[in-house]
Amino acid sequence: MLAKTLLEEGDEPFERIVDVAYADNCDLIVMGRGGSKLKRIFLGSTTARVIGYSPVDVLVIPFGKGLGWRRILVAVDGSSYSERAFEKALKLANEHESELIILSVVDYPPETLPKPHR
């Protein structure tokens, strides 16, 4: 295993993270998520911004959690992006002998739902 240590400076940490991932041809960014809800609301979440701007996959580990994938949830919506996510989730599930849960959420406007009989 090769480990490379970098110390970067910048006003927007998410930009530096994404830039380094791109420049070093990274396949995956792994980040932790923590901090107070209030701080994330007012200052924005670096993790959320990395997810939004990253050219590669981002794995987020919530504070206090470890790696261990007994069950993997993949959300699909029929798009090419969700198809790629499904393929990666399937590969991870096979590699870790995990259960794979496939979820698709449909948002029906309330006016299209049947009204209950009274």
URVENBEL-V989239 format. One record per residue. N is the residue number from 0. PSI is psi as a letter, one per 30 degrees, with the letter a starting at -180 (NA if undefined). Layout:
BEGIN
[[N/PSI] [N/PSI]]
END
This chain:
BEGIN
[[0/k] [1/k] [2/k] [3/k] [4/k] [5/k] [6/j] [7/l] [8/k] [9/l] [10/e] [11/j] [12/e] [13/e] [14/e] [15/e] [16/e] [17/e] [18/e] [19/e] [20/e] [21/e] [22/e] [23/g] [24/h] [25/k] [26/f] [27/k] [28/k] [29/k] [30/l] [31/l] [32/k] [33/a] [34/l] [35/l] [36/e] [37/e] [38/e] [39/e] [40/e] [41/e] [42/f] [43/k] [44/k] [45/e] [46/e] [47/e] [48/e] [49/e] [50/e] [51/f] [52/f] [53/k] [54/f] [55/l] [56/k] [57/k] [58/k] [59/k] [60/j] [61/l] [62/k] [63/g] [64/l] [65/l] [66/k] [67/j] [68/i] [69/e] [70/k] [71/k] [72/k] [73/k] [74/k] [75/k] [76/g] [77/f] [78/l] [79/e] [80/e] [81/f] [82/e] [83/e] [84/e] [85/e] [86/e] [87/e] [88/e] [89/e] [90/e] [91/e] [92/e] [93/e] [94/e] [95/g] [96/h] [97/l] [98/k] [99/k] [100/k] [101/k] [102/k] [103/k] [104/k] [105/k] [106/j] [107/k] [108/k] [109/e] [110/f] [111/f] [112/k] [113/k] [114/k] [115/k] [116/k] [117/NA]]
END
